[in-house]
């Protein structure tokens, strides 16, 4: 979660596409130059802890 957030902040399209679930991966990502990422706050998780290979997270955003 944190690495993908960082990739959005730095507009690292290559990393995002490499880590996207193949079935839903777009051909490219359109970044909005006016968008500002202010922080990442995970408010709940289901699995996704150390040692898990999958998990879900609910995040807060503004």
N, C-alpha and C positions, 0 to 999 in steps of 0.2 A: 504494500500500500504506500509506504513512504517513498520508495524508489520511483513509483509511477507518478506520485504527486510531484516529486522533484523534476521528473521528466516534463511534466506539463509546465511547471514554473520556468524551466529553461528552454522550453519548446523543442525538446529532443524527440523529434518524430521517429527517428530510426529505432530508438529504444522502445517507445510506446508500441510501434507496430510489431516489433520482435516479441513483446511480452503480452500482446493482445490475444484473447481466446480466438483461435483460427476461424471458427464458424461465424463470428460477429465482427471480425477485423475489417475495417474499411481500407480502401486502396490508399488513401492519404488522409491526413488530419489537417483541418483548416483551423489555424490558431487566430484568435482575435487579438490584435496588438493593443487594443484598449483594455483587455481583461487583466486584472491584477489579482494574483493569488495571495491571500492574506494569512493563511495558516491552515493546518490540517488538524482536526480534532476528531478522534475516533470515540464514539459514544457508546458503542456496543459491538461485541464480536460473537460469532458462533464458530467454534473451532478456530483455526488460523493461529493457534499458539505455537510456540517453539516446538518443533518436531512434527507438526501437522503438515500435510502436503496440500491441503485445501482449507478454505475458510471463507467466511462472509464477514463483512464489517459494515456497520452503519456509521456514516460520517456526518458531521455538521458542516454546513456551508452557508455562506452569506450571499 
